[in-house]
Amino acid sequence: MTALGPAGAPTALERLAEELDDREFATVLVTGTGRRARLTVENRHTKVIEDIYADSWYWWSQVERIAPTDDPVAAAQQVTARLRGSGSPLGDTGPPITI
C-alpha cells in the first residue's frame, strides 16, 4: 500500500463519501491551501459529526485508523457504526460481561 500525496486524499475521501448512505449522512469535503483535506460526516438523525482524514488509511480526527483507503466499503461500515452509536459494524452486542 502506498501513501497518498496531498492530491490523493480528496479522491480517497470522495470514494468514502460515495459509499455512505446519503439518506442517513450528510458529507462535506473540506479542502484548501495549507489545510489537510478532510471529510466532515454528519448523521442526519442523531446530528453526530466526525471529521475523517486520509493518507494510505482513513483516520478519525482522534488519530485512530478506520480502514485502508483501498477499502472504502469497510471504512463506510466503520463510519456508519460509529455515527449510529453502535461503535461496531456488527451492531450493539449489549453491556460488557463482568467476570
N, C-alpha and C positions, 0 to 999 in steps of 0.2 A: 504494500500500500504506500503510495507516495503522498507527501504533504501537499495540500492545495496552496497555491500562492494567493495573494490578496484578490486577484481577479476570479479565482475559482470558488471562493467562499460564497459569493452571492448565488452562483449557479447551484451549488450543493443545497443552499438554504431554499432556493426556489423549488428544487426537487422535493424537499421535505414538505414545503407548503402544499404542493400538489397532492401529496399523499394524505394530508389531513382532511377530514370531512368539513367542508365549508359551511355546512348547516350547523355544525357544533362549534367550529373555531373560526375566529377572525384572525388573519395574519397580515403583518406589515413587515416588508423587507426594508431595513434601515441601512443606508449606505451614505458615505460622504467622505470628502477629502480629510485625511488624518484620523478617520474613525474606522474602527473594526466593524465589518458588516455583521448584522445580527438580524434574526427573525423574531419579532415580537408576536407571541401567540396568546390569544385570549379565548377562554371558554365562554361562549355566548350566554350560557345558562348560569354558571357559578361566578363569572367575572374574574376567575383566577387568571393571572397573567404571568408568563415566563418569557425571558429572553434566551434565545438559543444562538450559539456561535458555531463556526465550522472551520476545521483545518482538514486533517485526514480523518477526524472524528467529528460527530456532532457533540456539542458540550452544553450543559446547563450553565447559567450565569454563575453558579456556585462552584464552577470548575470541576464538575462531575461529568464523566463520559456518559453519553447516551448510547451511541452505536456508530460504527464506521460510516463514513459518508458514501461508501459504495452500497449501503443498505438503507435507503431512506424509508423503506417499508417498516423495518424493525425500529427505526428511530421514531416513526409516526406512532407505532404501537406504544412505545415508552412515553411519548409526549401525551398521547391520549389518556393513558393510565394515570399519569401524574396530575394532569389538569382535571380529570374527573374525580380525583381524590383517592383513587384506589392504590396508587403507588406501584402497582404491578399490572402488566398486561393481562394477567390471569384473573384479575379482579380481587375483591376483598376476600381474604381467607379467614376472617374473624379475628378475635383477640389473640394475643400471644399466649402460648401454653406455659404455665409455670410448673416446674418440677420440684 
